Amino acid sequence: MEYLNPVPGQKFIDCTLGGGGYSKAILDKISDNGKVLAIDMDNLAIENAKLNFKTEIENKRLILVQDNFKNLSEIIKENFDAGTKFNGIVFDLGLSSAQLQDRSRGFSFQSVEAPLNMAFNQDATISANIIINKYSEDKLIKIFKDYGEEKNARQVASEIIKARKESPIETVGQLLLIINKVIKRHGASKIHPATKIFQALRIAVNDELENLKQVLPQALELLIDGGSIIIVSFHSLEDRIVKQFFKNESRDCICSPICPACRCNHKARLKILTSKVIKPTDEEISTNPRARSARLRVAQFRN
Ligand SMILES: C[S@@+](CC[C@H](N)C(=O)[O-])C[C@H]1O[C@@H](n2cnc3c(N)ncnc32)[C@H](O)[C@@H]1O
């Protein structure tokens, strides 16, 4: 909020509505003449917000859209006058606490009976079940390596192929048993041995890295001069994409260093405000352990 600094009358986009915490904090500051557009792929997030923000929706201070944020330019065209610009755009990536706790979604290790779904969007045509039971061994290895940086990717994929020849792998519990055969918990580590495999599956099901790559350039087109883009990511793969994008967009020339003269004519459009990524304090982690891997980066649009 310090970086966003909303004041009455301003307009913001919350690309990841979730439980609505960010949208609410902004709405509280922008008074009756300000506006928030809040987007989420998850129908439940939208339906909850309809109940929690009745007045703000009636007063047209909050506009809710169920969609993938990778379609941001289209969403704006459909909901705002041409040329509308925003004071700030926020992303709080990944999954919400409600999704993690929802026993029917398969995101949590605790819900062993849950089906292997892991889609943010209820209408998704892909699920963790399809990936686990239908994808080739090579494709599984690639997903576990690329999206989980899991060093036992090959062995886990091989165990999955063996197990699914016997019977389909349908639940979180069945998948955990297979992963536990290969990856053992280290000492008193609080990190669950299946963390990286679950992260990889979730990223693959929701195409999370591609969505982020697609939305970042669209977001810049929507900011006023001096407007902020604020991104909280939860793993190094996302953070790397954000860091690289900010770096490129804050440089006037992005030609290869071996190029004798600039040929790209690229102009810097961002000023990075967080030269070092911001991490939660120990105090914040103790009150909210889920924040432990959060990484915040902020940049300001310069026209
Ligand atoms: C970490 S939660 C956001 C929590 C929120 N800031 C709050 O205050 O409660 C992330 C949300 O983003 C949504 N989401 C993730 N990727 C998305 C995408 N590509 N398009 C739209 N929503 C997405 C998820 O469904 C989830 O509800």
Ligand as a Chemical Component Dictionary entry (heavy atoms), coordinates in Angstrom:
data_LIG
# 
_chem_comp.id                   LIG 
_chem_comp.type                 NON-POLYMER 
_chem_comp.pdbx_formal_charge   0 
_chem_comp.three_letter_code    LIG 
# 
loop_
_chem_comp_atom.comp_id 
_chem_comp_atom.atom_id 
_chem_comp_atom.alt_atom_id 
_chem_comp_atom.type_symbol 
_chem_comp_atom.charge 
_chem_comp_atom.model_Cartn_x 
_chem_comp_atom.model_Cartn_y 
_chem_comp_atom.model_Cartn_z 
_chem_comp_atom.pdbx_ordinal 
LIG C1  C1  C 0  -2.642 -15.276 -3.862  1  
LIG S1  S1  S 1  -4.298 -15.195 -4.399  2  
LIG C2  C2  C 0  -4.712 -13.504 -4.231  3  
LIG C3  C3  C 0  -5.104 -13.132 -2.838  4  
LIG C4  C4  C 0  -5.611 -11.701 -2.748  5  
LIG N1  N1  N 0  -4.570 -10.723 -2.951  6  
LIG C5  C5  C 0  -6.288 -11.438 -1.421  7  
LIG O1  O1  O 0  -6.075 -10.353 -0.866  8  
LIG O2  O2  O -1 -7.039 -12.295 -0.950  9  
LIG C6  C6  C 0  -4.160 -15.377 -6.131  10 
LIG C7  C7  C 0  -5.474 -15.393 -6.884  11 
LIG O3  O3  O 0  -5.153 -15.157 -8.254  12 
LIG C8  C8  C 0  -5.931 -15.981 -9.077  13 
LIG N2  N2  N 0  -5.177 -16.172 -10.324 14 
LIG C9  C9  C 0  -4.006 -16.810 -10.478 15 
LIG N3  N3  N 0  -3.607 -16.744 -11.761 16 
LIG C10 C10 C 0  -4.557 -16.036 -12.425 17 
LIG C11 C11 C 0  -4.729 -15.645 -13.774 18 
LIG N4  N4  N 0  -3.827 -15.963 -14.726 19 
LIG N5  N5  N 0  -5.815 -14.926 -14.106 20 
LIG C12 C12 C 0  -6.732 -14.591 -13.161 21 
LIG N6  N6  N 0  -6.642 -14.955 -11.870 22 
LIG C13 C13 C 0  -5.563 -15.669 -11.500 23 
LIG C14 C14 C 0  -6.138 -17.252 -8.289  24 
LIG O4  O4  O 0  -7.320 -17.895 -8.715  25 
LIG C15 C15 C 0  -6.227 -16.717 -6.848  26 
LIG O5  O5  O 0  -7.555 -16.501 -6.470  27 
# 
loop_
_chem_comp_bond.comp_id 
_chem_comp_bond.atom_id_1 
_chem_comp_bond.atom_id_2 
_chem_comp_bond.value_order 
_chem_comp_bond.pdbx_ordinal 
LIG C1  S1  SING 1  
LIG S1  C2  SING 2  
LIG S1  C6  SING 3  
LIG C2  C3  SING 4  
LIG C3  C4  SING 5  
LIG C4  N1  SING 6  
LIG C4  C5  SING 7  
LIG C5  O1  DOUB 8  
LIG C5  O2  SING 9  
LIG C6  C7  SING 10 
LIG C7  O3  SING 11 
LIG C7  C15 SING 12 
LIG O3  C8  SING 13 
LIG C8  N2  SING 14 
LIG C8  C14 SING 15 
LIG N2  C9  SING 16 
LIG N2  C13 SING 17 
LIG C9  N3  DOUB 18 
LIG N3  C10 SING 19 
LIG C10 C11 SING 20 
LIG C10 C13 DOUB 21 
LIG C11 N4  SING 22 
LIG C11 N5  DOUB 23 
LIG N5  C12 SING 24 
LIG C12 N6  DOUB 25 
LIG N6  C13 SING 26 
LIG C14 O4  SING 27 
LIG C14 C15 SING 28 
LIG C15 O5  SING 29 
# 
